[in-house]
Amino acid sequence: VGPDGSLDEARMAGHARDLLAKGVEGVAPFGTTGEGPSFSVTERRSGLEALLRGGIAPRQIVVGTGCASLTDTLALTRHALENGVVRCLVLPPFFYKNLSDDAVYALYATLIDRVADPRLRLYVYHIPQFSSVGIWPDTLRRLADAYPQVVAGVKDSAGDWTNTARLLDRVPHLDVLVGHEPDLPKLMRGGGAGTICGIANVYPDIVRALLTRDVAAADEARMAEFLAVLAHFPFLPAFKTIKAAQSGDAAWN
């Protein structure tokens, strides 16, 4: 975000290029670390277009398109597909709580049916500590069975390994990704796909070290040490402060 509160598109695109140069395989704009729910539909469309103009290939993007409004989610998902970005990370509607599993299924089924584009690769976003609306393993299995060509995976950011293990058991054919970095070694040993996570924005090397099946104890210790430091500070401002220090660009503050 720039000084006037608008999306700093040039800095976002530069950050994405920097991450890809450091070995990150793709970027996920407008997720949680990307502050997606804080931006308007217009800003999120413009931001995605800025990444593409900035040299980020569509295949390197998993774009967050989930909103509290189904209409907005549809608009952003269609816009992504129009621009060749087929992988969409979709939060459930998150204002009204205690939705039934049938309601959550109906939301995603309606989205897929209304988008009606076989190119869509849907990644559901399970982060109940923020959304208070979970997409549980049996619901995801039901959705994947109904739309096997569209439902591609799940980002499980609950930080609950029991749930992640159930996903690996119930939907082993989908991409199971975690947002909780300490779970990465277990995930990869269990056949998971990898991670979309916040720490990769500032220490991609630490995250990458956890993606191997034989993780060194020192690498796990580094992650634990960093998380222990991070816990004392507000999540997003901390990342931006680190980025400012790393890059020498005070505008990150």
TANORSUL-V371233 format. One record per residue. N is the residue number from 1. RES is the residue in one small letter. BURIAL is b if it has 24 or more other ideal C-beta (glycine too) atoms within 12 Angstrom, else e. Layout:
n->(N:N)
res->(RES:RES)
burial->(BURIAL:BURIAL)
This chain:
n->(1:2:3:4:5:6:7:8:9:10:11:12:13:14:15:16:17:18:19:20:21:22:23:24:25:26:27:28:29:30:31:32:33:34:35:36:37:38:39:40:41:42:43:44:45:46:47:48:49:50:51:52:53:54:55:56:57:58:59:60:61:62:63:64:65:66:67:68:69:70:71:72:73:74:75:76:77:78:79:80:81:82:83:84:85:86:87:88:89:90:91:92:93:94:95:96:97:98:99:100:101:102:103:104:105:106:107:108:109:110:111:112:113:114:115:116:117:118:119:120:121:122:123:124:125:126:127:128:129:130:131:132:133:134:135:136:137:138:139:140:141:142:143:144:145:146:147:148:149:150:151:152:153:154:155:156:157:158:159:160:161:162:163:164:165:166:167:168:169:170:171:172:173:174:175:176:177:178:179:180:181:182:183:184:185:186:187:188:189:190:191:192:193:194:195:196:197:198:199:200:201:202:203:204:205:206:207:208:209:210:211:212:213:214:215:216:217:218:219:220:221:222:223:224:225:226:227:228:229:230:231:232:233:234:235:236:237:238:239:240:241:242:243:244:245:246:247:248:249:250:251:252:253)
res->(v:g:p:d:g:s:l:d:e:a:r:m:a:g:h:a:r:d:l:l:a:k:g:v:e:g:v:a:p:f:g:t:t:g:e:g:p:s:f:s:v:t:e:r:r:s:g:l:e:a:l:l:r:g:g:i:a:p:r:q:i:v:v:g:t:g:c:a:s:l:t:d:t:l:a:l:t:r:h:a:l:e:n:g:v:v:r:c:l:v:l:p:p:f:f:y:k:n:l:s:d:d:a:v:y:a:l:y:a:t:l:i:d:r:v:a:d:p:r:l:r:l:y:v:y:h:i:p:q:f:s:s:v:g:i:w:p:d:t:l:r:r:l:a:d:a:y:p:q:v:v:a:g:v:k:d:s:a:g:d:w:t:n:t:a:r:l:l:d:r:v:p:h:l:d:v:l:v:g:h:e:p:d:l:p:k:l:m:r:g:g:g:a:g:t:i:c:g:i:a:n:v:y:p:d:i:v:r:a:l:l:t:r:d:v:a:a:a:d:e:a:r:m:a:e:f:l:a:v:l:a:h:f:p:f:l:p:a:f:k:t:i:k:a:a:q:s:g:d:a:a:w:n)
burial->(e:e:e:e:e:e:b:b:b:e:b:b:b:b:b:b:e:b:b:b:e:e:e:b:b:b:b:b:b:b:b:b:b:b:b:b:b:e:b:e:b:e:b:b:b:b:b:b:b:b:b:b:e:b:e:b:e:b:e:b:b:b:b:b:b:b:b:e:e:b:e:b:b:b:b:b:b:b:b:b:b:e:b:e:b:b:b:b:b:b:b:b:b:b:e:e:e:e:b:e:e:e:e:b:b:e:b:b:b:b:b:b:e:e:b:e:b:e:b:b:b:b:b:b:b:b:b:b:e:b:b:e:b:b:b:b:b:e:b:b:b:b:b:b:e:e:b:e:e:b:b:b:b:b:b:b:b:b:e:e:e:e:b:b:b:b:b:b:e:b:b:e:e:b:b:b:b:b:b:b:b:b:b:b:b:b:b:b:e:e:e:b:b:b:b:b:b:b:b:b:b:b:b:b:e:b:b:b:b:b:b:e:e:e:b:e:e:e:b:b:e:b:b:e:e:b:b:e:e:b:e:e:e:e:e:b:e:b:b:b:e:b:b:e:e:e:e:e:e:e:e:b:e)
